[in-house]
């Protein structure tokens, strides 16, 4: 009996002395963009490394080898727990994320980082109460760089050149702009662009510069027309399954949130800008006819798209959002960030 008691006491002492093994969580990430794309290579991968470091290895990200569904299906895939984390293009959900359009109006900003940071700050301050991302945990919002008109044959030098062109767009503001300019928009996910262009289904695409390299379009694109501040842009949201977030310890939740929001926006924006810079070297290399929109073209586009702001303000007012304050805040921050 004495031996048994001694063994039990010794066992209890060992159990108390033994270090508690921290629970480790691997979060699955589905990407509908290729591994070399800015969003994956220079945003999701380093972001995952930051999360692992901040949590002492307790939380890691595993980017799946292929997407769990088509690009527009990723909101539901995250909400329903098919995957833990993903990103969505707001443009792929017509009529669903209308309030995000404040950040993608024509001529809004010259860099992805400034637009991304200002977009998140404005969205967090003014637009979160509208709960556009209800059903998932919103970790952040970012934007791509200035939108460009790329064409395979007909160059766009004046407003009339838009008429009748069949242009691939993702949807959202790009589709709105296309319609206003007399273009026939073909709404398709970004990864389908090469096939659409190479087979002549479309005459061109609305894209940021980086897409020229990311989707290997430099072999089929002959013309590019750029606009100060961009013809349009698109925002993405990084979203997480609510149950997956709830299962993390409070400490790890806090670490993840600290690396989300504004930090996430800046990291993603820098990634887009880095890849835009690479593409601009090709654009300036002489193999593609690069056209910088002149004053007449810029004025004509303004005339056809200025009504978008009024529409956005009306939508914001219907949802109880102070639209004028949100727009003023966004534009002031863009100006400040780009001045830096």
Buried (B, 14 or more C-beta within 10 A) or exposed (E): EEEEEEEEEEEEEEEEEEEEEEEEBEBBBBBBBBEEBBBBBBBBBEBBEBBBEBBEEBBBBEBEEEBBBEBBBBBEBBBEEBBBBBBBBBBBBEEBBBBBBBBBBBBBBBBBBBBBBBBBBBBBEBBEEBEBBEEBBBBBBBBBBBBBBBBBEBBBBEBEBBEEBBBBBBBBBBBBBBEBBBBBBBBBBBBBBBEBBBEEEBBBBBBBBBBBBBBBBBEBBBBBBBBEBBBBBBBBBBBBBBEBBEBBBEBBBEBBBEBBBBBBBBBBBBBBBBBBEBBBEBBEEEEBBBBEBEEEBBEBBEEBBEEBBEEBBEBBEEBEBBBEEBBEBBBEBBEEBBEE
